[in-house]
Amino acid sequence: MKRVVTAAPWIFIVIWSSGFVVAKYAFPSGDALYFLAIRLILATAILFLLTIALRQPLKLSRSDIYSSLAIGISLHGFYLAGVWYAIELGAPAGLSSVITSIQPVLVSLLAVRILMEPLTYRQIAGLVLGLAGVFLVVLPKLSKADGFTAESVGFLVMGLLGSTVATLLQKKIGHSIPLMMGTTYQFGIAAIILLIFSLATGRTYFELTATAVWAMLWAVLVTSIAAVLLLLWLLNHGTAAKVSSLLYLVPPMAVLQAFVLFGEKVDAQAVIGIVMTALGVALVLRS
């Protein structure tokens, strides 16, 4: 059991960072939000059946249902939709993870008031360093035709805020919710919202190709069910700051995966920015 606890964070880093990469495989076969809606519908059904098969609690209190819906909208609605749509607009998968990686900084900053956690001068310095790193990566690219536009960055910021709110909600009000059934509700509400939006806007293109099938299987089984259950389990067994600190390792992993699979190049300035962001977040969370 001790080995499982030790390995869990590292497993989470690898599979969570793969979410940025699998999005690139999915987009040639369908609209981003429609693909996400189908993904979450499948994840809802599979997780519900697993909950029954493993004899996990099925009933939630009214407050637990409301909490699960709020976390689901934040994490799977705003975060996933924002990141996937930004990448569909052309934002590089690896560098997109740099923007969302400052989530631990925001969590630590907001936790001062919400979770009553103190913020030191060293953490403030880390916040400034981390933000400077993100700007170093992003700003020079806004003037180039490589997908990093004001629109795509805006959706990445939406995803950043969604994951921040979800982390704080999970730690503040979600720790007592039965893990599997609560996550089923989270998937379900996000799936309904994304499906309605896709139908309303007419963006319902989906071509059933071999690549689409493999991307969907990975997105459902690995980055939806395995990664999210692991994230919520880690949040329930550790502090919000400690769990969020794992995310500063996601950008290097996502950049590496994007380089190997898609040949996404990272220049020296971007590497410096990634390092600055990682160091900044490390200062915030290890003070």
Kinemage of the C-alpha trace (Angstrom):
@kinemage 1
@onewidth
@group {chain A} dominant
@subgroup {mainchain}
@vectorlist {calphas} color= white
{ca met a 1} P 0.000 0.000 0.000
{ca lys a 2} L 2.873 2.359 0.835
{ca arg a 3} L 4.341 1.856 -2.645
{ca val a 4} L 0.988 2.693 -4.223
{ca val a 5} L 0.747 5.923 -2.207
{ca thr a 6} L 4.305 6.851 -3.218
{ca ala a 7} L 3.757 6.080 -6.906
{ca ala a 8} L 0.320 7.715 -7.195
{ca pro a 9} L 1.550 11.329 -7.667
{ca trp a 10} L 4.013 10.313 -10.396
{ca ile a 11} L 1.382 8.266 -12.228
{ca phe a 12} L -0.920 11.261 -12.022
{ca ile a 13} L 1.685 13.599 -13.572
{ca val a 14} L 2.213 11.346 -16.595
{ca ile a 15} L -1.443 10.691 -17.387
{ca trp a 16} L -2.651 14.235 -16.585
{ca ser a 17} L -0.080 15.786 -18.907
{ca ser a 18} L -1.162 13.397 -21.669
{ca gly a 19} L -4.510 15.192 -21.773
{ca phe a 20} L -2.895 18.101 -23.617
{ca val a 21} L -1.494 15.710 -26.213
{ca val a 22} L -4.555 13.503 -26.780
{ca ala a 23} L -6.507 16.642 -27.678
{ca lys a 24} L -4.295 17.083 -30.746
{ca tyr a 25} L -5.219 13.588 -31.917
{ca ala a 26} L -8.929 14.190 -31.396
{ca phe a 27} L -9.453 17.429 -33.320
{ca pro a 28} L -9.033 16.200 -36.915
{ca ser a 29} L -11.941 13.838 -36.245
{ca gly a 30} L -14.451 16.180 -34.610
{ca asp a 31} L -15.371 19.455 -32.947
{ca ala a 32} L -13.629 19.866 -29.593
{ca leu a 33} L -16.636 20.487 -27.351
{ca tyr a 34} L -18.739 17.794 -29.049
{ca phe a 35} L -15.881 15.313 -28.646
{ca leu a 36} L -15.674 16.307 -24.969
{ca ala a 37} L -19.434 15.861 -24.530
{ca ile a 38} L -19.284 12.320 -25.956
{ca arg a 39} L -16.207 11.602 -23.847
{ca leu a 40} L -17.938 12.681 -20.642
{ca ile a 41} L -21.157 10.821 -21.469
{ca leu a 42} L -19.169 7.602 -21.907
{ca ala a 43} L -17.154 8.316 -18.748
{ca thr a 44} L -20.392 8.906 -16.802
{ca ala a 45} L -21.870 5.590 -17.909
{ca ile a 46} L -18.698 3.576 -17.276
{ca leu a 47} L -18.077 5.107 -13.861
{ca phe a 48} L -21.693 4.557 -12.812
{ca leu a 49} L -21.434 0.864 -13.751
{ca leu a 50} L -18.109 0.609 -11.892
{ca thr a 51} L -19.710 2.211 -8.838
{ca ile a 52} L -22.422 -0.452 -8.861
{ca ala a 53} L -19.993 -3.314 -9.566
{ca leu a 54} L -17.684 -2.272 -6.715
{ca arg a 55} L -20.658 -1.795 -4.361
{ca gln a 56} L -19.769 1.820 -3.683
{ca pro a 57} L -22.361 4.211 -2.175
{ca leu a 58} L -24.946 5.355 -4.724
{ca lys a 59} L -26.924 7.828 -2.653
{ca leu a 60} L -25.684 11.364 -2.077
{ca ser a 61} L -27.147 14.014 0.175
{ca arg a 62} L -28.601 17.094 -1.454
{ca ser a 63} L -25.606 19.193 -0.388
{ca asp a 64} L -23.193 16.573 -1.788
{ca ile a 65} L -25.045 16.612 -5.105
{ca tyr a 66} L -24.834 20.409 -5.308
{ca ser a 67} L -21.138 20.293 -4.394
{ca ser a 68} L -20.454 17.630 -7.038
{ca leu a 69} L -22.257 19.677 -9.686
{ca ala a 70} L -20.243 22.796 -8.820
{ca ile a 71} L -16.943 20.896 -8.933
{ca gly a 72} L -17.949 19.166 -12.170
{ca ile a 73} L -18.840 22.405 -13.941
{ca ser a 74} L -15.551 23.982 -12.843
{ca leu a 75} L -13.216 21.069 -13.549
{ca his a 76} L -14.790 19.327 -16.541
{ca gly a 77} L -16.718 22.255 -17.967
{ca phe a 78} L -14.528 25.339 -17.696
{ca tyr a 79} L -11.135 23.623 -17.412
{ca leu a 80} L -11.504 20.912 -20.050
{ca ala a 81} L -13.570 23.001 -22.431
{ca gly a 82} L -11.197 25.960 -22.155
{ca val a 83} L -8.032 23.924 -22.742
{ca trp a 84} L -9.423 21.760 -25.528
{ca tyr a 85} L -10.983 24.675 -27.403
{ca ala a 86} L -7.742 26.673 -27.135
{ca ile a 87} L -5.795 23.761 -28.600
{ca glu a 88} L -8.419 23.371 -31.327
{ca leu a 89} L -7.787 27.033 -32.182
{ca gly a 90} L -4.145 26.084 -32.702
{ca ala a 91} L -2.456 26.712 -29.352
{ca pro a 92} L 0.545 24.362 -28.961
{ca ala a 93} L -0.318 21.478 -26.628
{ca gly a 94} L 2.930 21.576 -24.664
{ca leu a 95} L 3.124 25.327 -24.140
{ca ser a 96} L -0.594 25.523 -23.309
{ca ser a 97} L 0.193 23.507 -20.200
{ca val a 98} L 2.508 26.308 -19.020
{ca ile a 99} L -0.419 28.711 -18.606
{ca thr a 100} L -2.578 26.242 -16.697
{ca ser a 101} L 0.432 25.255 -14.572
{ca ile a 102} L 0.178 28.438 -12.528
{ca gln a 103} L -2.959 26.980 -10.956
{ca pro a 104} L -0.977 26.015 -7.814
{ca val a 105} L 0.036 29.644 -7.400
{ca leu a 106} L -3.577 30.817 -7.540
{ca val a 107} L -4.679 28.031 -5.198
{ca ser a 108} L -2.051 29.030 -2.640
{ca leu a 109} L -2.928 32.701 -2.984
{ca leu a 110} L -6.673 32.169 -2.587
{ca ala a 111} L -6.174 29.591 0.170
{ca val a 112} L -4.980 32.430 2.404
{ca arg a 113} L -8.574 33.577 2.706
{ca ile a 114} L -10.592 30.486 1.848
{ca leu a 115} L -8.582 27.744 3.595
{ca met a 116} L -6.831 30.005 6.123
{ca glu a 117} L -3.333 29.125 4.896
{ca pro a 118} L -0.623 31.822 5.375
{ca leu a 119} L 1.338 33.357 2.477
{ca thr a 120} L 5.010 34.253 3.061
{ca tyr a 121} L 7.216 36.805 1.308
{ca arg a 122} L 9.054 33.947 -0.386
{ca gln a 123} L 5.752 32.677 -1.767
{ca ile a 124} L 4.941 36.143 -3.092
{ca ala a 125} L 8.341 36.183 -4.822
{ca gly a 126} L 7.523 32.803 -6.307
{ca leu a 127} L 4.183 34.128 -7.569
{ca val a 128} L 5.925 36.981 -9.386
{ca leu a 129} L 8.575 34.639 -10.836
{ca gly a 130} L 5.987 32.139 -12.031
{ca leu a 131} L 3.848 34.772 -13.730
{ca ala a 132} L 6.945 36.246 -15.378
{ca gly a 133} L 7.764 32.811 -16.755
{ca val a 134} L 4.315 32.434 -18.280
{ca phe a 135} L 4.546 35.868 -19.909
{ca leu a 136} L 7.989 34.979 -21.262
{ca val a 137} L 6.499 31.924 -22.970
{ca val a 138} L 3.271 33.454 -24.231
{ca leu a 139} L 3.645 37.149 -25.061
{ca pro a 140} L 6.229 36.890 -27.874
{ca lys a 141} L 4.047 34.282 -29.565
{ca leu a 142} L 0.891 36.400 -29.667
{ca ser a 143} L 2.263 38.293 -32.652
{ca lys a 144} L 3.071 35.113 -34.595
{ca ala a 145} L 0.785 32.804 -36.540
{ca asp a 146} L 1.449 29.745 -34.393
{ca gly a 147} L -1.901 29.452 -32.638
{ca phe a 148} L -1.163 31.509 -29.540
{ca thr a 149} L -3.654 34.326 -30.072
{ca ala a 150} L -5.479 36.504 -27.589
{ca glu a 151} L -8.534 34.261 -28.096
{ca ser a 152} L -6.729 30.977 -27.438
{ca val a 153} L -4.940 32.434 -24.407
{ca gly a 154} L -8.302 33.679 -23.124
{ca phe a 155} L -9.715 30.147 -23.213
{ca leu a 156} L -6.603 28.806 -21.494
{ca val a 157} L -7.095 31.374 -18.732
{ca met a 158} L -10.710 30.200 -18.452
{ca gly a 159} L -9.401 26.672 -18.008
{ca leu a 160} L -6.896 27.877 -15.421
{ca leu a 161} L -9.626 29.559 -13.372
{ca gly a 162} L -11.867 26.494 -13.676
{ca ser a 163} L -9.232 24.119 -12.308
{ca thr a 164} L -8.388 26.577 -9.524
{ca val a 165} L -11.993 26.860 -8.385
{ca ala a 166} L -12.482 23.082 -8.625
{ca thr a 167} L -9.426 22.408 -6.439
{ca leu a 168} L -10.567 24.839 -3.755
{ca leu a 169} L -14.134 23.494 -3.835
{ca gln a 170} L -12.959 19.883 -3.575
{ca lys a 171} L -10.819 20.688 -0.544
{ca lys a 172} L -13.399 22.965 1.086
{ca ile a 173} L -16.692 21.119 0.517
{ca gly a 174} L -15.936 17.944 -1.452
{ca his a 175} L -13.855 15.855 0.945
{ca ser a 176} L -16.876 14.036 2.403
{ca ile a 177} L -18.503 13.156 -0.935
{ca pro a 178} L -18.340 9.447 -1.924
{ca leu a 179} L -15.550 9.502 -4.500
{ca met a 180} L -16.972 7.430 -7.346
{ca met a 181} L -20.601 8.550 -7.257
{ca gly a 182} L -19.603 12.156 -6.730
{ca thr a 183} L -17.328 11.990 -9.771
{ca thr a 184} L -20.151 10.393 -11.774
{ca tyr a 185} L -22.310 13.432 -11.043
{ca gln a 186} L -19.398 15.704 -12.015
{ca phe a 187} L -19.010 14.008 -15.388
{ca gly a 188} L -22.750 13.967 -15.992
{ca ile a 189} L -23.462 17.661 -15.453
{ca ala a 190} L -20.483 18.749 -17.575
{ca ala a 191} L -21.522 16.331 -20.347
{ca ile a 192} L -25.063 17.744 -20.430
{ca ile a 193} L -23.856 21.359 -20.578
{ca leu a 194} L -21.294 20.695 -23.327
{ca leu a 195} L -23.782 18.629 -25.355
{ca ile a 196} L -26.440 21.351 -25.178
{ca phe a 197} L -23.880 23.964 -26.220
{ca ser a 198} L -22.676 21.831 -29.138
{ca leu a 199} L -26.215 21.199 -30.375
{ca ala a 200} L -27.190 24.859 -29.980
{ca thr a 201} L -24.202 26.065 -32.006
{ca gly a 202} L -24.408 23.300 -34.600
{ca arg a 203} L -20.854 22.164 -33.877
{ca thr a 204} L -21.534 18.421 -33.854
{ca tyr a 205} L -19.025 17.076 -36.355
{ca phe a 206} L -17.516 13.725 -35.417
{ca glu a 207} L -15.893 11.239 -37.803
{ca leu a 208} L -15.403 7.706 -36.540
{ca thr a 209} L -11.802 7.006 -37.553
{ca ala a 210} L -9.209 4.707 -35.991
{ca thr a 211} L -7.413 7.727 -34.543
{ca ala a 212} L -10.672 9.083 -33.116
{ca val a 213} L -11.453 5.746 -31.454
{ca trp a 214} L -8.020 5.487 -29.823
{ca ala a 215} L -8.135 9.141 -28.741
{ca met a 216} L -11.603 8.624 -27.251
{ca leu a 217} L -10.581 5.459 -25.413
{ca trp a 218} L -7.546 7.171 -23.906
{ca ala a 219} L -9.525 10.314 -23.052
{ca val a 220} L -12.317 8.338 -21.361
{ca leu a 221} L -10.440 5.579 -19.552
{ca val a 222} L -7.151 7.305 -18.718
{ca thr a 223} L -7.477 11.102 -18.590
{ca ser a 224} L -11.119 11.126 -17.445
{ca ile a 225} L -11.691 8.187 -15.133
{ca ala a 226} L -8.178 7.210 -13.973
{ca ala a 227} L -6.675 10.711 -13.762
{ca val a 228} L -9.682 12.466 -12.212
{ca leu a 229} L -10.294 9.747 -9.616
{ca leu a 230} L -6.590 9.856 -8.768
{ca leu a 231} L -6.657 13.659 -8.498
{ca leu a 232} L -9.680 13.664 -6.192
{ca trp a 233} L -8.173 10.824 -4.128
{ca leu a 234} L -4.946 12.800 -3.737
{ca leu a 235} L -6.901 15.915 -2.729
{ca asn a 236} L -8.794 13.931 -0.108
{ca his a 237} L -5.536 12.540 1.334
{ca gly a 238} L -3.362 15.668 1.271
{ca thr a 239} L -3.435 19.446 1.416
{ca ala a 240} L -4.622 21.463 -1.562
{ca ala a 241} L -1.196 23.083 -1.881
{ca lys a 242} L 0.729 19.804 -1.835
{ca val a 243} L -1.487 18.214 -4.474
{ca ser a 244} L -1.455 21.335 -6.631
{ca ser a 245} L 2.342 21.361 -6.453
{ca leu a 246} L 2.332 18.308 -8.716
{ca leu a 247} L 1.040 20.454 -11.552
{ca tyr a 248} L 4.294 22.374 -11.907
{ca leu a 249} L 5.789 19.135 -13.275
{ca val a 250} L 3.090 18.861 -15.942
{ca pro a 251} L 4.485 21.447 -18.442
{ca pro a 252} L 7.884 19.754 -18.900
{ca met a 253} L 6.138 16.396 -19.304
{ca ala a 254} L 3.550 17.803 -21.744
{ca val a 255} L 6.236 19.625 -23.739
{ca leu a 256} L 8.259 16.401 -23.965
{ca gln a 257} L 5.243 14.386 -25.107
{ca ala a 258} L 4.276 17.032 -27.683
{ca phe a 259} L 7.849 17.124 -29.014
{ca val a 260} L 8.080 13.344 -29.365
{ca leu a 261} L 4.611 12.834 -30.871
{ca phe a 262} L 4.053 16.029 -32.901
{ca gly a 263} L 7.484 17.591 -33.264
{ca glu a 264} L 6.385 20.772 -31.459
{ca lys a 265} L 9.589 22.780 -31.120
{ca val a 266} L 10.441 24.773 -28.023
{ca asp a 267} L 12.932 27.620 -28.348
{ca ala a 268} L 15.399 28.730 -25.684
{ca gln a 269} L 13.133 31.551 -24.473
{ca ala a 270} L 10.259 29.131 -23.941
{ca val a 271} L 12.513 26.754 -22.024
{ca ile a 272} L 13.623 29.634 -19.768
{ca gly a 273} L 9.974 30.590 -19.230
{ca ile a 274} L 9.020 27.024 -18.313
{ca val a 275} L 11.904 26.803 -15.840
{ca met a 276} L 10.945 30.173 -14.306
{ca thr a 277} L 7.338 29.035 -13.923
{ca ala a 278} L 8.389 25.771 -12.292
{ca leu a 279} L 10.764 27.546 -9.898
{ca gly a 280} L 8.149 30.162 -9.079
{ca val a 281} L 5.515 27.593 -8.229
{ca ala a 282} L 8.062 25.595 -6.243
{ca leu a 283} L 8.841 28.691 -4.152
{ca val a 284} L 5.158 29.275 -3.497
{ca leu a 285} L 4.442 25.731 -2.420
{ca arg a 286} L 7.580 24.764 -0.559
{ca ser a 287} L 7.925 27.817 1.648
